[in-house]
Amino acid sequence: MKYLLVLLIALVLVSCGQVDSESENTEDSVVTNKSVATVVAGVDLDVLMEQAETAFATSEAAGFAWSVTADRLREARQAKVAGELETAIAKAQEAIKLAELSIAQGQAEINLWQARVPN
């Protein structure tokens, strides 16, 4: 009889916990729907733009920035303002990749330039 009572209490507690989880998921979806304007295919454009800006700033601070990276950032901003979110995402992703590549090139050049200098 004790086991039956414990099982019943456990079932009640579990079901109460599921009701709370369902209401939390509903609240999360409401918040998510407010920001749908900048989310395309699971990519949050605002977050991506921030990452692109940070990557470019890092490459600039290291002295390795490429001008084409700044162009892609500008194009991403313009596309976002024009409501062309997919284009903005593509340009921001390209800007991130370009910034990463410029940093990699700069780091390689720190050591490689010596091999090109005649002795």
C-alpha positions as CSV (number, residue, x, y, z in Angstrom):
1,M,0.0,0.0,0.0
2,K,2.9,2.4,0.8
3,Y,4.4,1.7,-2.7
4,L,1.1,2.6,-4.3
5,L,0.9,5.8,-2.4
6,V,4.5,6.8,-3.3
7,L,3.9,5.9,-6.9
8,L,0.7,8.1,-7.0
9,I,2.6,11.0,-5.4
10,A,5.4,10.7,-7.9
11,L,3.0,10.7,-10.8
12,V,1.3,13.8,-9.5
13,L,4.6,15.6,-9.1
14,V,5.9,14.6,-12.5
15,S,2.7,15.7,-14.2
16,C,2.8,19.1,-12.4
17,G,6.3,19.6,-13.6
18,Q,5.3,18.9,-17.2
19,V,2.5,21.5,-17.0
20,D,5.0,24.1,-15.8
21,S,7.4,23.2,-18.6
22,E,4.7,23.5,-21.2
23,S,3.7,27.0,-20.0
24,E,7.4,28.0,-20.1
25,N,7.7,26.8,-23.7
26,T,4.7,28.9,-24.6
27,E,6.2,32.0,-23.0
28,D,9.5,31.4,-24.8
29,S,7.8,31.1,-28.2
30,V,6.0,34.4,-27.6
31,V,9.3,36.1,-26.9
32,T,10.9,34.4,-29.9
33,N,8.1,35.5,-32.2
34,K,8.8,39.1,-31.3
35,S,12.2,38.9,-32.8
36,V,11.3,36.9,-36.0
37,A,12.1,40.0,-38.1
38,T,15.8,39.4,-37.8
39,V,15.9,35.6,-37.6
40,V,16.1,33.6,-40.9
41,A,16.6,29.9,-41.1
42,G,17.6,29.8,-37.4
43,V,20.2,32.5,-37.8
44,D,19.8,35.6,-35.6
45,L,21.0,38.4,-37.9
46,D,21.6,40.8,-35.0
47,V,24.0,38.3,-33.3
48,L,25.7,37.5,-36.6
49,M,26.2,41.2,-37.3
50,E,27.7,41.7,-33.8
51,Q,30.1,38.7,-34.5
52,A,31.1,40.2,-37.8
53,E,31.8,43.6,-36.2
54,T,33.8,42.0,-33.5
55,A,35.8,39.9,-35.9
56,F,36.6,42.9,-38.1
57,A,37.5,45.0,-35.0
58,T,39.9,42.2,-33.9
59,S,41.6,42.1,-37.3
60,E,41.9,45.9,-37.3
61,A,43.4,46.0,-33.8
62,A,45.9,43.4,-34.9
63,G,46.8,45.5,-38.0
64,F,45.7,42.8,-40.4
65,A,42.3,44.0,-41.6
66,W,41.4,43.7,-45.3
67,S,39.4,46.5,-46.9
68,V,37.1,44.0,-48.5
69,T,35.9,42.9,-45.0
70,A,34.7,46.5,-44.4
71,D,32.9,46.4,-47.7
72,R,31.1,43.2,-46.8
73,L,30.1,44.7,-43.4
74,R,28.7,47.8,-45.1
75,E,26.8,45.6,-47.6
76,A,25.4,43.5,-44.8
77,R,24.2,46.6,-42.9
78,Q,22.6,48.0,-46.1
79,A,20.8,44.7,-46.9
80,K,19.5,44.5,-43.3
81,V,18.1,48.1,-43.6
82,A,16.5,47.2,-46.9
83,G,14.9,44.1,-45.4
84,E,16.9,41.7,-47.4
85,L,17.7,39.4,-44.5
86,E,19.1,36.5,-46.4
87,T,21.6,38.7,-48.3
88,A,22.5,40.4,-45.0
89,I,23.2,37.1,-43.4
90,A,25.3,35.9,-46.3
91,K,27.3,39.2,-46.3
92,A,27.8,39.1,-42.5
93,Q,29.0,35.5,-42.7
94,E,31.4,36.4,-45.5
95,A,32.7,39.3,-43.4
96,I,33.4,37.0,-40.5
97,K,35.3,34.5,-42.7
98,L,37.3,37.3,-44.3
99,A,38.2,38.8,-40.9
100,E,39.3,35.3,-39.7
101,L,41.4,34.8,-42.9
102,S,43.1,38.2,-42.6
103,I,44.0,37.4,-39.0
104,A,45.4,34.0,-40.0
105,Q,47.4,35.6,-42.8
106,G,48.8,38.3,-40.5
107,Q,49.8,35.7,-37.9
108,A,51.6,33.6,-40.6
109,E,53.4,36.7,-41.9
110,I,54.8,37.4,-38.5
111,N,57.1,34.4,-39.0
112,L,57.1,33.8,-42.8
113,W,58.5,37.2,-43.8
114,Q,62.0,36.2,-42.6
115,A,62.1,33.3,-45.1
116,R,61.6,35.8,-48.0
117,V,64.4,38.1,-46.9
118,P,67.8,37.2,-48.6
119,N,70.7,36.6,-46.2
